[in-house]
Structures are given as structure tokens and as C-alpha cells.
Amino acid sequence: MQRILAADIGGTYSRFGFFELIGEADEPRLLSIARLPTQESESLVALLVKLFSEQRPFASSSCDLTVLAVPGPVQGRFCRPPNIKWNIDIYEISKVGLGRGALLNDFAAQAFACRSRAVREARVLQASRTDDNITAMGTIGVIGAGTGLGHCALVPDGRGGNLAVPSEAGHVGFPFVGDAEHAYGEYVRRVTNLAYCHGDAVVSGSGLSRVHAFLTGEVLTPAALAPRLDQHPRTVEWFARFYGRACRNYALSVLALGGIYVSGGVAAKNPMLVQHPAFLEEFRLSPSHSGLLAGLPVLLNINEDSGVYGAALFGAQRLRRRA
């Protein structure tokens, strides 16, 4: 038996999962999850000290591998998250008694989660019309609107495992269609002072507020707008179309024959934004590949702890390779 501490470090909350990997089990077994406010700690070490200040399923000294999923680009052992006031260096975990460790991008963890029990309750937005063997072995695309628009692909590695391919596609210019949408794009550039309008500014929590303000003149935070979305069908339709377009473009970019998983808090908390007909209409819209797109499975992952499961599965794969 081996023990894995898997963490999903977020800008607001951090989730820590304590897992056991037993024999040749397909994936680690979850013992418990702890959730701590990230910004109340002044460093990664302080956050870990707070974690182990209470009784946990195992002590830091008996952990075989620590995996931290972090919200930013990983450079070897280091990450500088844009929405956290401190940096993350995996070597610092030794200060609380943890041994071996690994960093991966938070959306890489979301991608690994798509091969775990975390997505068993995922909602089917579009059923697969593809051969099951192709789906099982195909590339998975994960895309999720939250603070920004995260992307990652999960590719079979030919050895029974998977390889996560991180992406910063949320910073690619967003494609608008028609005069009304281009007018909206100019509005976004004006209110954000961006050099160009990218996915993070359009398909995200702040993007939802912006499209609502553009269409109605009413400026609301995402949290204030969410309970009133059913009163604003145009806002829902525009955002659903934009989300469907982002998913379509990523599915084609990585040829996601394994399907597209929609994650992130925006859709998990407001499923109507991807259940609106405009979402799939836009997702399937293609001059040459509409049939392919209409056959891909599209699922909504509503498990907000899935990053922890994905980090643990990544850790299990690493432990097995070193066994």
C-alpha cells in the first residue's frame, strides 16, 4: 500500500485529498478531503502546516508522494500562480515532513480526473455516436470557465497511462462572428483595456457579467447575476453560444475523439449556460466537420473536487512507473 496526498490549490480554496493506492487497483482510494482557504495562509508551507495541525488519515512523514495541482504554468519544480499572493516551490514540502513531490497544472489534473471516478456523475450534454474503442483510446479535451478559461488535453501514452498536454488557449484571440458580436468584442476591449479580446475575457465568470452588461446596460457581479439568469434569456443564449464555440474550436484543435469535458465553476453552478440549445448548435457548426462534432461525447463535470482525484491518478501513475 502506498499513500498519496493530492492537492488542488485554488485562488480561493485549496482541496487536499488523502488517498491509498493498494496493489494493482485502477485508481487510488479516497480516505478524506480537507478544504482550506488559500489566502488566509502567507505561504505554501503555512497552508500545509495548517492542514496537518488537525488529525488526518496519515501523517506527513508516512506519505509516499505529494502531488500539487496549481493554477498557473509549471516550470519544473516551480509555479508563480497569477491569483495567489505567494509562489509555489515543490521542494518546500520537506519543511512539513513530506518527501517526494510533483507539480502539475490544475487543468492537467482536471484532464486526469476524466479517467477517474470523479466524472461518474457527469451530465451528458451530447451522447457519443463514435465507436466505443475509439472513444476509450481517443484524446480527451477539457475546457472550463471559471476565473479564466482553462484548457488541457489528455492523450493515451501507449503504455497504459496518459499524458496531459497543458494549454494557455484561454489567451488566444476569441473569434467573433457578425456585426453584433464584433461590436461586443470592441466593448470588451474598451472596458478591459485589452490589446485583443481573448477567451479568458469572454468565456469566464467576468465574461458572463460583461455580456450581460453589454446586452442590458446592467452591471452585476457573476455572483449577483447567477440567480437571475432565468430572467435574462439573451444573456444565457449569447454566453451559451460563446461557450459552445470555444469547446468546438478546442475539440477540433486537439481532435478530441475521446470527448469534451466541460468543467469549471461557471457551468457547474449554472448548468443552463451549457444546456441551452445554442451551446450544441454552435458546437456542431462547421463547414467540413459537423458530422464529426455531432458524434463526439460532450459532458458537464459537476464534481468540484475532481482536481483532487485527477492529481491522485497522476500520482498513482508516477508511483507505478517507479516501482
N, C-alpha and C positions, 0 to 999 in steps of 0.2 A: 504494500500500500504506500502511495505517495501523496503528499499534501500540497495543495496549490492555493495560494492567496491571489485571487483575481480581482482587480480594481478597475472601475470605470470612473476616472477623475473628471468631474464636470465643473463648469464655471460656477454653478450654484451649489450643487450637492455632489458628493462622491459616494459611490457604492462599493462596498467591499464584500466579495463572496468567498467563503471558506469551503473548499472542495476537497474531496478524496478521490484519488484515481486508484481503482482496485483491479489488479490483474490486467486482462485484455479487454476490459469494458470499453464500449464505443466512445463514451464520454465520461468526464468526472461527475461524481455525485455531489450535489449541493448539500452542505450542512446547515449554513445560515447566511444571511445577508445583513450587513450593517450599513446604515446610511448616515453620513455626517455632513454638516455644512462646510463647504470648502473654504469660503472666505473668512471664516472665524479662526482659521489657523494661519500663522505667519510664514509657514514653510511646509514642504512635504514631510519633513521629519516630525514637525509639530502635529501634523494630521495623523501620522502613524502612531505617535506616542498617545494621542487621544484615543485612537482605535484600540490599542492594547491596554489602555487604562481600565478597561472592563474585561470581565471573563469572556473568552472566545472559545470556539471548539478546539483550537490548538494554539500553542504559544508560538511566538515568532521564531524561537530557536528550533522548533521542530518542523518548520515549513521547508519543503524541498524546492519550491520555485515560486517567486513572486512575479506576477505579470501586471503591469500598469498600462491601461489603455488611456491615452492622454489626448486632449483636444488641441492638437497642433501638429506641425511637421516634426517627425522624429529624425534626429541626426545621430545615429549610433546610440550612445548611452544618454543623450541629452534632448530635451524639448523645451522650447520657450513658448508656453501657451499664450495666445493673444488676449484671453479673457480671464486670466488668473494673475494675481499680483506677484507670484513667485515662479521661478524656473524649476524644472524637474530634472534631476540627475539620478539615474538608477543606482549609482554607487552609494548614494546617501542612505539607502535602505539598511545598510550594515549598521548604522548608528542605533537602530532599534532591535538588532539581533537577527534580522533577516539575512539570508545568504544569497543564493543565486537569484538573479532577476532579469527581466526583459521588459523593454518598452515597445508598444505598438500604437499606431494612430487609433483614435477612438472609433473611426468608421471602419478601420480594418477589423476591429473587434465586432462591430455590427455585422460585418460580412461573415466572419466565422460563426456568429450566432445563427446564421441562416442554415447551418448544418447541425444545429443543436435542438434540444427540446424547447428552447426559448420561443421558437416560432410555431409550436404545435397549435396554438390558438389564433394564429394569424388569420385575418379575414381575407377571403378570396374576392378580389376585385374583378379578375378575369381568369377563368379556368383555362388550364393548359389544353391545347389541341395538338401538342407535339408528342412524338414518341417518348415514352417514359424513360428509356435508356438514354436518349439524347438529353432530356431534362436533367436526369440524375448526374450526368457527366459534363454538362454544359457550364459555361461561365455564368455566375450569378452577378447581377448588378444591384447594388444597394444605394439608395438615394434618400436623403431625409432632410426636410426643412425643420429648422429649429432657430437658433440664433443666426445661423447661416444656412447654406445648402451643401450638406456633406455628400460625398460620393466615394465608393470603393467597389472594386470588382474582386470576386473570389474565383480563382482558377484552379482546377484539379492539377496536381503536380506530377501525376504519372506514377506516384509511389504509394498511393492510397491516402494521401493527405491533400492539403490545399495550400495555395499561395495567395495571399492578399496583395492586391495591386492598388495602393493608395492613389488618390487623385485630389487635385485642387480645382476641379471643374466648376466649382461654385464661383470662381473668379474669372471664368471665361465670359466674354460678352454675351448677353442674352438676346436671342433673336425675336424681334417683334414683327408682326405681320399686319399690314393695313394702316391707314391714316390714324385711326383712333388709338391703336396700340403704340404707334410711333410718337404720338402726342403724349401718351403716358410715359414713354421712355424719356422724353425730354423733361417732363415734370419730375421724374425720379432723379435725373441728373441735376436738376436745378435745386431740389430740396436736400440732396445729399452731397452736392459739390463733387460728384464723381467725374473722373475723366471719361468713363464709359459705363454703361449700365450692365451690371453682371448679375448672375443668378442669385448671389447672396442678398442682393438688394431687392429682388423681385419675388423669389420663392423662399420665404422665410417669415418669421413672426413679424418683423418690421415691414416686410414686403406686403403682408396682409393688411396692415394698418395703412400703408401708402396707397394701395389700390382702392381701399375704401374711401380715403380722403379725396383722391382724385375723382371718384365717381359721385360722391355725395357732398363733399366740402366739409365733412365731419371728421375731426382729428381725434382718434381714440387710440389708446394703447392696445396691444394684442389682447391682454387680459380683460380689458373693458369691452372690447369688441366681440370676443368669442361667444358670450351668452346671448348676443343679439344678432348673430349671423343669420338665423332663420327669418329675420325681418328684412334682410338685405340680399335678395336673390342675385342681383347683378354683381355684387362683390364676390359672392360664392362662385358664380359662373366664371368670372374673369380669372379668379385665383385658380380654380379647378383647371381651366384651360392652360394656364401658365405651368402648373404642376405637371399636367399630362404631357406638355411639350418638353419639359426638362427630362421627364422619365423616358420619353420616346428617343430623344437625342442621345441619352446615355446608353439606352438599350442597343441602339444602332452602333454607337461608338465602340462598345466592347463585345458586340454580338452576343447578347445575354440569352443564350438558348436555355440556360438553367432558370431563367425568370428574372423578374424585377421585384425586389422587396422595397416597399416604401416604409421608412422608419422616421424617427424624429418626433418631437413633441407636438408640432403643429397639427399633423394629421391624426396622431394618436388621440389628442384631446378634442379634435374637431373632424371626425371622420367624414362628415358631409362634404368636406373640401376635396376628397378623392372619390367619393361615392356619387357625386353629381355627374350626370351623363356627359358633360363637357370634358371631363377628365379622360375617359376612354375614347371619346370621339377624337380628341386631339392626339392621344397616344397612338391610335391606329392610323392616323393621317400620314400618308407617304405616297409620293408618286410611283415608287417602284417596289416598296416592301410592306405594303399594307397587309397582305396576307400573312407574312411572317410575323408581324407585330400582333395581329389579331389572334395568333396561335400561342403566343408566349404567356406563361402564367404571370399574373401580377397580384401581389399580396400586400396587405397592410399589416405590418408588425406593430401590435399594440402593447407589447411587453416592454415596459420601460426599464427593466433590469437586464435586457438582452445583452448589453455590452459586457456585463459581468460573465454571462455564460460564454460569450464569444472569446473573451480573454482567457477563460479557463480551458476552452477547447484548444486554443492556440498553445497554451502551456502544456496540455497533455500531449499534443503532437511533438512539441520540443523535447519533453521528457522521454518519450518513446524512441525518438531518433538518437538520443544519447545513451539509451540503455544498452 
